[in-house]
Amino acid sequence: MRGKAEVRVVAERRYWREAEAPVLVEAWRRSGGTLSEFARRHGVEPRRLARWVSRLQRAGEGSLRFYPVRLLENPAETGGWAPIEIQLAAGRRVRVPRGFETEDLRPLLAVLKVAATR
């Protein structure tokens, strides 16, 4: 969670970098107020904040999410290729066998995305 001091520092900057804009966008969303009220309270142009809200929302729709990965076997011991096993929350697992079709990967990832949000 972002602190008030961090929000103030970013709000006072003339330019926001992509890594800084989420500070204000998240603070606005947590505030429960309208975008205009939040912008006025922090001395930010409402259109500027709205542009960043839109930009970050679009980026989030197509962005990748990375998850921790742990190598359980040495690939050299399995002939250079080991099956892929993905363990989800609540103990659910997805196993991708050797020789799977690469075009099957996109639907598999879509299922994992849905499962990760549950």
PyMOL commands that set and color helices and strands:
alter all, ss='L'
color gray80, all
select helices_A, chain A and resi 4-12+21-31+35-42+46-62+75-78+89-91+102-116
alter helices_A, ss='H'
color red, helices_A
select strands_A, chain A and resi 84-87+93-96
alter strands_A, ss='S'
color yellow, strands_A
deselect
rebuild
show_as cartoon
